[in-house]
Amino acid sequence: MHKSPQFNLSIQQDQRLIMSAAMQRAFHVLQLPVEELSHWLEQEIQQNPVLNLPASSANDFDTSLIPYRLTLYEHLISEINLHFSTEQEKRIARHFAGSLDHNGHLTLSPEELNGHESILHRFQRMEPLGIGARSAQEALLIQLEGKEASPLYTMIAHHYQDLLHLRLSKLAKKIHLPLKEVKSLIHNELRMLNPFPGRGFDDAINPSLTADILLIQEEDSWRVEVNDSFLPSVEIHASYLQALEETKLKQDEVTFIRRHLASGKWLIRILERRKKILQEIATYLLKQQRDFFEGIAQAPTPLTMKEVAQALSLSESTMTRAIVNKSLASPRGLQTFRSFFSRGLPAKDLLLKLIDQETEPLSDEALSKLLEAQGLPCARRTVTKYRKELKIGSASQRKMKKP
């Protein structure tokens, strides 16, 4: 039977719309953080009878199996009872314990110390050594007491900024050591010290349960894990595959099963794709920021989206979606993915969020005003540029795609 050109055109348009909807779904999954993805998956499983939730699903994760870990404050109270004898000393030391930030650094001003430096000195020599230091530098020097004549002590005490910014050649000249020896000191001795003695204790939340990526340090290596402990395992129900082989099914039943099978298989593929992209980005970050994660550098070196996207053969729009609202847990604590990138990123993040949340498609001018209202001035032309880089259509194009 001959089909008219109009009929073929209609089929092509329908296929493009289906593909567009599928891609939008893939982008949506990519940008969801792990906890939101868990809730979204539960809804998808309920709506698609072809998807099966195994009995051993990760969603049955028993939080009672998480080992109890002391908070920093609880640990310090027991240390205070061991190191201080009078009730007045214990009271002052408890005040210090309650005045620490998450790094274990003291937040009190010199005036607030109120002449209790001798008690603070003893407090800082409790375990973990260096707790209550006023800075990372002071914490390191406390841990090196008795080694004041060592090159490492000299580096930290007198050339800390050079060390912090890894100006190693300059540092080597200042302390009259070969560059190779300076690098060896940093790699073998400095890494054994802890500039943030408060870390490693339980906080209000366990970041390893909420982070999207876990960076786990082993003896001489690192392991990158995409955190899927919250996610239910998703698989295709075997009975529906068997049903398709039967000849007794009606055509509408076959169509129903095939449609949901296609949807289920696509869901599994985009989940695998999300995991692969996050794994690649985190592995690249670990490679570029290893000194930061190992405590050698105090802050990460800002990267550009373009640099990482090109290195991983990803588009910038995919990169933006992959890192938005994502976090990473490491021995340095919990950081957002965004904190590793230069400051040009937030406007794109917010633009993506505004478009995702719009009830009716907004013009670039309207988006520009919304960005400005949220503290990110962005000209209409810049909004247009960012939108195109994110592979997002104009307001009229987005309106046509709406169901």
Secondary structure, 3 states (H helix, E strand, C coil): CCCCHHHHHHHHHHHHHHHHHHHHHHHHHHHCCHHHHHHHHHHHHHHCCCEECCCCCHHHCCHHHCCCCCEHHHHHHHHHHHHCCCHHHHHHHHHHHCCECCCCCECCCHHHHCCCHHHHHHHCCCCCCCCCCCCHHHHHHHHCCCCCCCHHHHHHHHCHHHHHCCCHHHHHHHHCCCHHHHHHHHHHCHHHCCCCCCCCCECCCCHHHHCCEEEEECCCCEEEEECCCCCCCCEECHHHHHHHCCCCCCHHHHHHHHHHHHHHHHHHHHHHHHHHHHHHHHHHHHHHCHHHHCCCCCCCCCECHHHHHHHCCCCHHHHHHHHCCCEEEECCEEEEHHHHECCCHHHHHHHHHHHHHCCCCCCHHHHHHHHHHCCCCCCHHHHHHHHHHCCCCCHHHHHHHCC
